[in-house]
Amino acid sequence: MTDESPRPERGATEHDVNREVTELEGKSATAARIFDLRRIIGGLFVLYGVIVTITGITDSQAAIDKAEGVNINLWTGIGMLILGVFFLAWLKLRPTPPPLPAEGTDDEEPVH
């Protein structure tokens, strides 16, 4: 078997299986925190918000007149920035909770 195999060897003990399951759960929780959608969505909105805001600041009067006097790029960029910052603040204030310990891994037996 390879080192990366998720299945234990045939002679593995229950302790080895529990240890391997715990390691895989830890890796899964780390991946879930890294790829949290709030981080991706917030980052993209901030990035595009900066680009659109800069475009709005540098718009010509002809572009503003085309939008009936509203600097639409500026307002859209600011809105995107606010939304992106909201998502990133939400991620910071309410991070992904750590996984709960799996049932049956406690050393204590339940009291009946």
Number of C-alpha atoms within 10 A of each C-alpha: 8 6 7 6 8 12 13 15 11 6 7 10 11 10 10 13 15 14 13 15 16 15 11 13 16 14 11 13 15 15 11 14 16 12 11 14 13 19 19 14 15 22 18 15 23 23 15 16 24 17 16 22 22 15 16 20 13 11 15 11 11 10 15 15 11 11 12 10 11 12 20 19 22 21 16 16 24 19 17 23 24 15 18 24 16 16 21 19 15 14 17 12 9 9 12 14 9 11 11 7 10 11 6 10 12 9 6 7 8 7 4 3
